[in-house]
Amino acid sequence: MHHPHVESPDIARQVDKLLAERGDGLLSVKQAIALLRERTQTERSDADLTGLIVKKAAHLGITVLSEDR
């Protein structure tokens, strides 16, 4: 049974795919979140998505750019 508030389980896979597509080794957090929302229609918070992106990027050695200045 599908509940509308339950996230698609492929968010983490989409983050992996997104990071793999970034061949230059740099990734903008805002751009990554926008792409994830477009691809998955996730309702997770920006902070939650940022944490997931940063964690996975660090594991892969990808530099994440933050525009929070």
HTML snippet that shows the backbone in 3Dmol.js (N, CA, C, O; Angstrom):
<script src="https://3Dmol.org/build/3Dmol-min.js"></script>
<div id="view" style="width:600px;height:400px;position:relative"></div>
<script>
const pdb = `
ATOM      1  N   MET A   1       0.842  -1.187   0.000  1.00  0.00           N
ATOM      2  CA  MET A   1       0.000   0.000   0.000  1.00  0.00           C
ATOM      3  C   MET A   1       0.882   1.244   0.000  1.00  0.00           C
ATOM      4  O   MET A   1       1.793   1.363   0.820  1.00  0.00           O
ATOM      5  N   HIS A   2       0.617   2.154  -0.904  1.00  0.00           N
ATOM      6  CA  HIS A   2       1.428   3.367  -1.016  1.00  0.00           C
ATOM      7  C   HIS A   2       0.775   4.512  -0.258  1.00  0.00           C
ATOM      8  O   HIS A   2      -0.410   4.794  -0.433  1.00  0.00           O
ATOM      9  N   HIS A   3       1.568   5.169   0.589  1.00  0.00           N
ATOM     10  CA  HIS A   3       1.094   6.339   1.321  1.00  0.00           C
ATOM     11  C   HIS A   3       1.712   7.577   0.688  1.00  0.00           C
ATOM     12  O   HIS A   3       2.912   7.584   0.413  1.00  0.00           O
ATOM     13  N   PRO A   4       0.933   8.619   0.451  1.00  0.00           N
ATOM     14  CA  PRO A   4       1.458   9.800  -0.238  1.00  0.00           C
ATOM     15  C   PRO A   4       2.604  10.488   0.491  1.00  0.00           C
ATOM     16  O   PRO A   4       3.430  11.140  -0.148  1.00  0.00           O
ATOM     17  N   HIS A   5       2.674  10.359   1.812  1.00  0.00           N
ATOM     18  CA  HIS A   5       3.734  11.034   2.559  1.00  0.00           C
ATOM     19  C   HIS A   5       5.027  10.225   2.639  1.00  0.00           C
ATOM     20  O   HIS A   5       6.027  10.718   3.161  1.00  0.00           O
ATOM     21  N   VAL A   6       5.023   8.997   2.131  1.00  0.00           N
ATOM     22  CA  VAL A   6       6.208   8.142   2.187  1.00  0.00           C
ATOM     23  C   VAL A   6       7.103   8.457   0.999  1.00  0.00           C
ATOM     24  O   VAL A   6       6.650   8.487  -0.145  1.00  0.00           O
ATOM     25  N   GLU A   7       8.386   8.693   1.287  1.00  0.00           N
ATOM     26  CA  GLU A   7       9.346   9.023   0.239  1.00  0.00           C
ATOM     27  C   GLU A   7       9.634   7.824  -0.653  1.00  0.00           C
ATOM     28  O   GLU A   7       9.594   6.671  -0.223  1.00  0.00           O
ATOM     29  N   SER A   8       9.916   8.127  -1.869  1.00  0.00           N
ATOM     30  CA  SER A   8      10.405   7.103  -2.777  1.00  0.00           C
ATOM     31  C   SER A   8      11.749   6.611  -2.245  1.00  0.00           C
ATOM     32  O   SER A   8      12.585   7.420  -1.842  1.00  0.00           O
ATOM     33  N   PRO A   9      11.966   5.305  -2.238  1.00  0.00           N
ATOM     34  CA  PRO A   9      13.212   4.777  -1.689  1.00  0.00           C
ATOM     35  C   PRO A   9      14.436   5.038  -2.558  1.00  0.00           C
ATOM     36  O   PRO A   9      15.548   4.668  -2.182  1.00  0.00           O
ATOM     37  N   ASP A  10      14.252   5.660  -3.693  1.00  0.00           N
ATOM     38  CA  ASP A  10      15.396   5.830  -4.589  1.00  0.00           C
ATOM     39  C   ASP A  10      16.076   7.186  -4.461  1.00  0.00           C
ATOM     40  O   ASP A  10      16.884   7.540  -5.320  1.00  0.00           O
ATOM     41  N   ILE A  11      15.778   7.952  -3.423  1.00  0.00           N
ATOM     42  CA  ILE A  11      16.442   9.255  -3.244  1.00  0.00           C
ATOM     43  C   ILE A  11      17.959   9.066  -3.183  1.00  0.00           C
ATOM     44  O   ILE A  11      18.703   9.774  -3.862  1.00  0.00           O
ATOM     45  N   ALA A  12      18.413   8.116  -2.374  1.00  0.00           N
ATOM     46  CA  ALA A  12      19.856   7.877  -2.240  1.00  0.00           C
ATOM     47  C   ALA A  12      20.460   7.451  -3.575  1.00  0.00           C
ATOM     48  O   ALA A  12      21.559   7.881  -3.925  1.00  0.00           O
ATOM     49  N   ARG A  13      19.747   6.608  -4.320  1.00  0.00           N
ATOM     50  CA  ARG A  13      20.242   6.191  -5.640  1.00  0.00           C
ATOM     51  C   ARG A  13      20.312   7.383  -6.590  1.00  0.00           C
ATOM     52  O   ARG A  13      21.238   7.485  -7.394  1.00  0.00           O
ATOM     53  N   GLN A  14      19.339   8.281  -6.498  1.00  0.00           N
ATOM     54  CA  GLN A  14      19.354   9.473  -7.357  1.00  0.00           C
ATOM     55  C   GLN A  14      20.527  10.390  -6.993  1.00  0.00           C
ATOM     56  O   GLN A  14      21.134  11.007  -7.870  1.00  0.00           O
ATOM     57  N   VAL A  15      20.843  10.476  -5.694  1.00  0.00           N
ATOM     58  CA  VAL A  15      22.008  11.269  -5.284  1.00  0.00           C
ATOM     59  C   VAL A  15      23.271  10.638  -5.857  1.00  0.00           C
ATOM     60  O   VAL A  15      24.128  11.344  -6.389  1.00  0.00           O
ATOM     61  N   ASP A  16      23.394   9.319  -5.755  1.00  0.00           N
ATOM     62  CA  ASP A  16      24.558   8.633  -6.332  1.00  0.00           C
ATOM     63  C   ASP A  16      24.673   8.915  -7.830  1.00  0.00           C
ATOM     64  O   ASP A  16      25.758   9.203  -8.334  1.00  0.00           O
ATOM     65  N   LYS A  17      23.551   8.830  -8.530  1.00  0.00           N
ATOM     66  CA  LYS A  17      23.537   9.069  -9.976  1.00  0.00           C
ATOM     67  C   LYS A  17      23.941  10.508 -10.289  1.00  0.00           C
ATOM     68  O   LYS A  17      24.732  10.759 -11.198  1.00  0.00           O
ATOM     69  N   LEU A  18      23.387  11.444  -9.526  1.00  0.00           N
ATOM     70  CA  LEU A  18      23.694  12.858  -9.715  1.00  0.00           C
ATOM     71  C   LEU A  18      25.185  13.123  -9.511  1.00  0.00           C
ATOM     72  O   LEU A  18      25.806  13.842 -10.294  1.00  0.00           O
ATOM     73  N   LEU A  19      25.752  12.542  -8.463  1.00  0.00           N
ATOM     74  CA  LEU A  19      27.174  12.733  -8.188  1.00  0.00           C
ATOM     75  C   LEU A  19      28.031  12.098  -9.281  1.00  0.00           C
ATOM     76  O   LEU A  19      29.065  12.648  -9.659  1.00  0.00           O
ATOM     77  N   ALA A  20      27.609  10.952  -9.784  1.00  0.00           N
ATOM     78  CA  ALA A  20      28.358  10.277 -10.846  1.00  0.00           C
ATOM     79  C   ALA A  20      28.364  11.100 -12.132  1.00  0.00           C
ATOM     80  O   ALA A  20      29.313  11.028 -12.913  1.00  0.00           O
ATOM     81  N   GLU A  21      27.312  11.878 -12.350  1.00  0.00           N
ATOM     82  CA  GLU A  21      27.217  12.710 -13.555  1.00  0.00           C
ATOM     83  C   GLU A  21      28.140  13.920 -13.507  1.00  0.00           C
ATOM     84  O   GLU A  21      28.430  14.525 -14.539  1.00  0.00           O
ATOM     85  N   ARG A  22      28.602  14.273 -12.312  1.00  0.00           N
ATOM     86  CA  ARG A  22      29.459  15.452 -12.152  1.00  0.00           C
ATOM     87  C   ARG A  22      30.915  15.082 -12.357  1.00  0.00           C
ATOM     88  O   ARG A  22      31.644  14.851 -11.392  1.00  0.00           O
ATOM     89  N   GLY A  23      31.337  15.026 -13.603  1.00  0.00           N
ATOM     90  CA  GLY A  23      32.696  14.608 -13.921  1.00  0.00           C
ATOM     91  C   GLY A  23      33.769  15.593 -13.505  1.00  0.00           C
ATOM     92  O   GLY A  23      34.936  15.219 -13.392  1.00  0.00           O
ATOM     93  N   ASP A  24      33.394  16.866 -13.271  1.00  0.00           N
ATOM     94  CA  ASP A  24      34.406  17.880 -12.935  1.00  0.00           C
ATOM     95  C   ASP A  24      34.769  17.874 -11.453  1.00  0.00           C
ATOM     96  O   ASP A  24      35.669  18.602 -11.035  1.00  0.00           O
ATOM     97  N   GLY A  25      34.083  17.065 -10.659  1.00  0.00           N
ATOM     98  CA  GLY A  25      34.406  16.983  -9.241  1.00  0.00           C
ATOM     99  C   GLY A  25      33.829  18.095  -8.398  1.00  0.00           C
ATOM    100  O   GLY A  25      34.081  18.139  -7.194  1.00  0.00           O
ATOM    101  N   LEU A  26      33.060  18.996  -8.989  1.00  0.00           N
ATOM    102  CA  LEU A  26      32.443  20.083  -8.232  1.00  0.00           C
ATOM    103  C   LEU A  26      30.926  19.972  -8.332  1.00  0.00           C
ATOM    104  O   LEU A  26      30.387  19.603  -9.375  1.00  0.00           O
ATOM    105  N   LEU A  27      30.244  20.296  -7.235  1.00  0.00           N
ATOM    106  CA  LEU A  27      28.791  20.203  -7.230  1.00  0.00           C
ATOM    107  C   LEU A  27      28.216  21.329  -6.383  1.00  0.00           C
ATOM    108  O   LEU A  27      28.634  21.535  -5.244  1.00  0.00           O
ATOM    109  N   SER A  28      27.267  22.048  -6.940  1.00  0.00           N
ATOM    110  CA  SER A  28      26.543  23.075  -6.207  1.00  0.00           C
ATOM    111  C   SER A  28      25.395  22.416  -5.449  1.00  0.00           C
ATOM    112  O   SER A  28      24.608  21.669  -6.031  1.00  0.00           O
ATOM    113  N   VAL A  29      25.301  22.695  -4.147  1.00  0.00           N
ATOM    114  CA  VAL A  29      24.233  22.111  -3.339  1.00  0.00           C
ATOM    115  C   VAL A  29      22.866  22.551  -3.854  1.00  0.00           C
ATOM    116  O   VAL A  29      21.956  21.731  -3.976  1.00  0.00           O
ATOM    117  N   LYS A  30      22.718  23.831  -4.155  1.00  0.00           N
ATOM    118  CA  LYS A  30      21.427  24.331  -4.652  1.00  0.00           C
ATOM    119  C   LYS A  30      21.029  23.640  -5.947  1.00  0.00           C
ATOM    120  O   LYS A  30      19.872  23.260  -6.129  1.00  0.00           O
ATOM    121  N   GLN A  31      21.991  23.480  -6.842  1.00  0.00           N
ATOM    122  CA  GLN A  31      21.714  22.822  -8.120  1.00  0.00           C
ATOM    123  C   GLN A  31      21.356  21.356  -7.890  1.00  0.00           C
ATOM    124  O   GLN A  31      20.428  20.837  -8.511  1.00  0.00           O
ATOM    125  N   ALA A  32      22.080  20.698  -7.011  1.00  0.00           N
ATOM    126  CA  ALA A  32      21.816  19.286  -6.730  1.00  0.00           C
ATOM    127  C   ALA A  32      20.421  19.101  -6.137  1.00  0.00           C
ATOM    128  O   ALA A  32      19.701  18.181  -6.528  1.00  0.00           O
ATOM    129  N   ILE A  33      20.033  19.961  -5.201  1.00  0.00           N
ATOM    130  CA  ILE A  33      18.704  19.870  -4.586  1.00  0.00           C
ATOM    131  C   ILE A  33      17.619  20.104  -5.636  1.00  0.00           C
ATOM    132  O   ILE A  33      16.618  19.389  -5.670  1.00  0.00           O
ATOM    133  N   ALA A  34      17.820  21.093  -6.483  1.00  0.00           N
ATOM    134  CA  ALA A  34      16.838  21.380  -7.535  1.00  0.00           C
ATOM    135  C   ALA A  34      16.678  20.174  -8.461  1.00  0.00           C
ATOM    136  O   ALA A  34      15.558  19.816  -8.826  1.00  0.00           O
ATOM    137  N   LEU A  35      17.781  19.555  -8.838  1.00  0.00           N
ATOM    138  CA  LEU A  35      17.717  18.386  -9.714  1.00  0.00           C
ATOM    139  C   LEU A  35      17.044  17.203  -9.017  1.00  0.00           C
ATOM    140  O   LEU A  35      16.260  16.481  -9.631  1.00  0.00           O
ATOM    141  N   LEU A  36      17.355  17.008  -7.728  1.00  0.00           N
ATOM    142  CA  LEU A  36      16.722  15.914  -6.986  1.00  0.00           C
ATOM    143  C   LEU A  36      15.217  16.122  -6.888  1.00  0.00           C
ATOM    144  O   LEU A  36      14.444  15.180  -7.063  1.00  0.00           O
ATOM    145  N   ARG A  37      14.803  17.348  -6.609  1.00  0.00           N
ATOM    146  CA  ARG A  37      13.370  17.630  -6.516  1.00  0.00           C
ATOM    147  C   ARG A  37      12.689  17.393  -7.868  1.00  0.00           C
ATOM    148  O   ARG A  37      11.583  16.856  -7.922  1.00  0.00           O
ATOM    149  N   GLU A  38      13.344  17.790  -8.944  1.00  0.00           N
ATOM    150  CA  GLU A  38      12.797  17.601 -10.289  1.00  0.00           C
ATOM    151  C   GLU A  38      12.675  16.110 -10.622  1.00  0.00           C
ATOM    152  O   GLU A  38      11.676  15.675 -11.196  1.00  0.00           O
ATOM    153  N   ARG A  39      13.681  15.346 -10.262  1.00  0.00           N
ATOM    154  CA  ARG A  39      13.711  13.921 -10.612  1.00  0.00           C
ATOM    155  C   ARG A  39      12.836  13.061  -9.711  1.00  0.00           C
ATOM    156  O   ARG A  39      12.302  12.045 -10.157  1.00  0.00           O
ATOM    157  N   THR A  40      12.682  13.451  -8.456  1.00  0.00           N
ATOM    158  CA  THR A  40      12.014  12.563  -7.493  1.00  0.00           C
ATOM    159  C   THR A  40      10.739  13.131  -6.888  1.00  0.00           C
ATOM    160  O   THR A  40       9.981  12.396  -6.256  1.00  0.00           O
ATOM    161  N   GLN A  41      10.486  14.427  -7.069  1.00  0.00           N
ATOM    162  CA  GLN A  41       9.341  15.097  -6.437  1.00  0.00           C
ATOM    163  C   GLN A  41       9.372  14.933  -4.912  1.00  0.00           C
ATOM    164  O   GLN A  41       8.324  14.890  -4.268  1.00  0.00           O
ATOM    165  N   THR A  42      10.569  14.844  -4.347  1.00  0.00           N
ATOM    166  CA  THR A  42      10.714  14.667  -2.907  1.00  0.00           C
ATOM    167  C   THR A  42      10.208  15.887  -2.149  1.00  0.00           C
ATOM    168  O   THR A  42      10.279  17.014  -2.639  1.00  0.00           O
ATOM    169  N   GLU A  43       9.703  15.646  -0.961  1.00  0.00           N
ATOM    170  CA  GLU A  43       9.266  16.723  -0.076  1.00  0.00           C
ATOM    171  C   GLU A  43      10.211  16.868   1.111  1.00  0.00           C
ATOM    172  O   GLU A  43       9.924  17.611   2.049  1.00  0.00           O
ATOM    173  N   ARG A  44      11.342  16.156   1.071  1.00  0.00           N
ATOM    174  CA  ARG A  44      12.313  16.263   2.153  1.00  0.00           C
ATOM    175  C   ARG A  44      12.854  17.686   2.208  1.00  0.00           C
ATOM    176  O   ARG A  44      12.912  18.374   1.189  1.00  0.00           O
ATOM    177  N   SER A  45      13.247  18.120   3.393  1.00  0.00           N
ATOM    178  CA  SER A  45      13.737  19.488   3.577  1.00  0.00           C
ATOM    179  C   SER A  45      15.071  19.681   2.863  1.00  0.00           C
ATOM    180  O   SER A  45      15.801  18.724   2.604  1.00  0.00           O
ATOM    181  N   ASP A  46      15.373  20.951   2.549  1.00  0.00           N
ATOM    182  CA  ASP A  46      16.671  21.271   1.949  1.00  0.00           C
ATOM    183  C   ASP A  46      17.799  20.796   2.853  1.00  0.00           C
ATOM    184  O   ASP A  46      18.800  20.269   2.368  1.00  0.00           O
ATOM    185  N   ALA A  47      17.648  20.979   4.171  1.00  0.00           N
ATOM    186  CA  ALA A  47      18.699  20.575   5.118  1.00  0.00           C
ATOM    187  C   ALA A  47      18.924  19.067   5.073  1.00  0.00           C
ATOM    188  O   ALA A  47      20.065  18.606   5.112  1.00  0.00           O
ATOM    189  N   ASP A  48      17.847  18.305   4.992  1.00  0.00           N
ATOM    190  CA  ASP A  48      17.954  16.850   4.929  1.00  0.00           C
ATOM    191  C   ASP A  48      18.644  16.416   3.639  1.00  0.00           C
ATOM    192  O   ASP A  48      19.536  15.568   3.655  1.00  0.00           O
ATOM    193  N   LEU A  49      18.225  17.002   2.530  1.00  0.00           N
ATOM    194  CA  LEU A  49      18.842  16.675   1.248  1.00  0.00           C
ATOM    195  C   LEU A  49      20.308  17.105   1.218  1.00  0.00           C
ATOM    196  O   LEU A  49      21.159  16.383   0.699  1.00  0.00           O
ATOM    197  N   THR A  50      20.601  18.279   1.773  1.00  0.00           N
ATOM    198  CA  THR A  50      21.986  18.756   1.818  1.00  0.00           C
ATOM    199  C   THR A  50      22.857  17.766   2.582  1.00  0.00           C
ATOM    200  O   THR A  50      23.958  17.433   2.144  1.00  0.00           O
ATOM    201  N   GLY A  51      22.358  17.295   3.728  1.00  0.00           N
ATOM    202  CA  GLY A  51      23.119  16.337   4.523  1.00  0.00           C
ATOM    203  C   GLY A  51      23.409  15.064   3.744  1.00  0.00           C
ATOM    204  O   GLY A  51      24.526  14.548   3.786  1.00  0.00           O
ATOM    205  N   LEU A  52      22.423  14.563   3.041  1.00  0.00           N
ATOM    206  CA  LEU A  52      22.593  13.348   2.246  1.00  0.00           C
ATOM    207  C   LEU A  52      23.600  13.569   1.116  1.00  0.00           C
ATOM    208  O   LEU A  52      24.468  12.730   0.876  1.00  0.00           O
ATOM    209  N   ILE A  53      23.477  14.698   0.431  1.00  0.00           N
ATOM    210  CA  ILE A  53      24.380  15.027  -0.680  1.00  0.00           C
ATOM    211  C   ILE A  53      25.815  15.170  -0.179  1.00  0.00           C
ATOM    212  O   ILE A  53      26.742  14.606  -0.760  1.00  0.00           O
ATOM    213  N   VAL A  54      25.991  15.928   0.902  1.00  0.00           N
ATOM    214  CA  VAL A  54      27.333  16.179   1.434  1.00  0.00           C
ATOM    215  C   VAL A  54      27.984  14.877   1.903  1.00  0.00           C
ATOM    216  O   VAL A  54      29.162  14.632   1.642  1.00  0.00           O
ATOM    217  N   LYS A  55      27.213  14.059   2.586  1.00  0.00           N
ATOM    218  CA  LYS A  55      27.740  12.777   3.085  1.00  0.00           C
ATOM    219  C   LYS A  55      28.203  11.887   1.930  1.00  0.00           C
ATOM    220  O   LYS A  55      29.309  11.348   1.960  1.00  0.00           O
ATOM    221  N   LYS A  56      27.357  11.739   0.924  1.00  0.00           N
ATOM    222  CA  LYS A  56      27.706  10.883  -0.205  1.00  0.00           C
ATOM    223  C   LYS A  56      28.853  11.484  -1.025  1.00  0.00           C
ATOM    224  O   LYS A  56      29.728  10.754  -1.491  1.00  0.00           O
ATOM    225  N   ALA A  57      28.854  12.794  -1.200  1.00  0.00           N
ATOM    226  CA  ALA A  57      29.925  13.454  -1.953  1.00  0.00           C
ATOM    227  C   ALA A  57      31.264  13.269  -1.247  1.00  0.00           C
ATOM    228  O   ALA A  57      32.274  12.988  -1.892  1.00  0.00           O
ATOM    229  N   ALA A  58      31.275  13.427   0.078  1.00  0.00           N
ATOM    230  CA  ALA A  58      32.515  13.259   0.841  1.00  0.00           C
ATOM    231  C   ALA A  58      33.060  11.843   0.673  1.00  0.00           C
ATOM    232  O   ALA A  58      34.265  11.646   0.520  1.00  0.00           O
ATOM    233  N   HIS A  59      32.170  10.874   0.702  1.00  0.00           N
ATOM    234  CA  HIS A  59      32.577   9.477   0.529  1.00  0.00           C
ATOM    235  C   HIS A  59      33.215   9.257  -0.838  1.00  0.00           C
ATOM    236  O   HIS A  59      34.125   8.440  -0.976  1.00  0.00           O
ATOM    237  N   LEU A  60      32.741   9.983  -1.844  1.00  0.00           N
ATOM    238  CA  LEU A  60      33.247   9.837  -3.209  1.00  0.00           C
ATOM    239  C   LEU A  60      34.374  10.814  -3.535  1.00  0.00           C
ATOM    240  O   LEU A  60      34.934  10.765  -4.630  1.00  0.00           O
ATOM    241  N   GLY A  61      34.717  11.705  -2.593  1.00  0.00           N
ATOM    242  CA  GLY A  61      35.785  12.675  -2.829  1.00  0.00           C
ATOM    243  C   GLY A  61      35.386  13.813  -3.735  1.00  0.00           C
ATOM    244  O   GLY A  61      36.236  14.394  -4.409  1.00  0.00           O
ATOM    245  N   ILE A  62      34.094  14.147  -3.766  1.00  0.00           N
ATOM    246  CA  ILE A  62      33.591  15.230  -4.605  1.00  0.00           C
ATOM    247  C   ILE A  62      33.436  16.491  -3.762  1.00  0.00           C
ATOM    248  O   ILE A  62      32.882  16.444  -2.663  1.00  0.00           O
ATOM    249  N   THR A  63      33.918  17.604  -4.271  1.00  0.00           N
ATOM    250  CA  THR A  63      33.800  18.882  -3.571  1.00  0.00           C
ATOM    251  C   THR A  63      32.402  19.444  -3.762  1.00  0.00           C
ATOM    252  O   THR A  63      31.900  19.529  -4.882  1.00  0.00           O
ATOM    253  N   VAL A  64      31.778  19.827  -2.648  1.00  0.00           N
ATOM    254  CA  VAL A  64      30.433  20.388  -2.687  1.00  0.00           C
ATOM    255  C   VAL A  64      30.533  21.889  -2.435  1.00  0.00           C
ATOM    256  O   VAL A  64      31.154  22.330  -1.468  1.00  0.00           O
ATOM    257  N   LEU A  65      29.916  22.657  -3.311  1.00  0.00           N
ATOM    258  CA  LEU A  65      29.930  24.110  -3.194  1.00  0.00           C
ATOM    259  C   LEU A  65      28.647  24.582  -2.522  1.00  0.00           C
ATOM    260  O   LEU A  65      27.545  24.233  -2.945  1.00  0.00           O
ATOM    261  N   SER A  66      28.807  25.379  -1.471  1.00  0.00           N
ATOM    262  CA  SER A  66      27.658  25.912  -0.752  1.00  0.00           C
ATOM    263  C   SER A  66      27.541  27.398  -1.045  1.00  0.00           C
ATOM    264  O   SER A  66      28.537  28.121  -1.023  1.00  0.00           O
ATOM    265  N   GLU A  67      26.325  27.854  -1.321  1.00  0.00           N
ATOM    266  CA  GLU A  67      26.083  29.268  -1.617  1.00  0.00           C
ATOM    267  C   GLU A  67      25.496  29.996  -0.419  1.00  0.00           C
ATOM    268  O   GLU A  67      24.765  30.972  -0.589  1.00  0.00           O
ATOM    269  N   ASP A  68      25.798  29.545   0.775  1.00  0.00           N
ATOM    270  CA  ASP A  68      25.192  30.106   1.985  1.00  0.00           C
ATOM    271  C   ASP A  68      25.844  31.392   2.480  1.00  0.00           C
ATOM    272  O   ASP A  68      25.563  31.833   3.594  1.00  0.00           O
ATOM    273  N   ARG A  69      26.702  31.995   1.677  1.00  0.00           N
ATOM    274  CA  ARG A  69      27.386  33.201   2.137  1.00  0.00           C
ATOM    275  C   ARG A  69      26.484  34.406   2.089  1.00  0.00           C
ATOM    276  O   ARG A  69      26.905  35.507   2.444  1.00  0.00           O
TER     277      ARG A  69
END
`;
const viewer = $3Dmol.createViewer("view");
viewer.addModel(pdb, "pdb");
viewer.setStyle({}, {cartoon: {color: "spectrum"}});
viewer.zoomTo();
viewer.render();
</script>
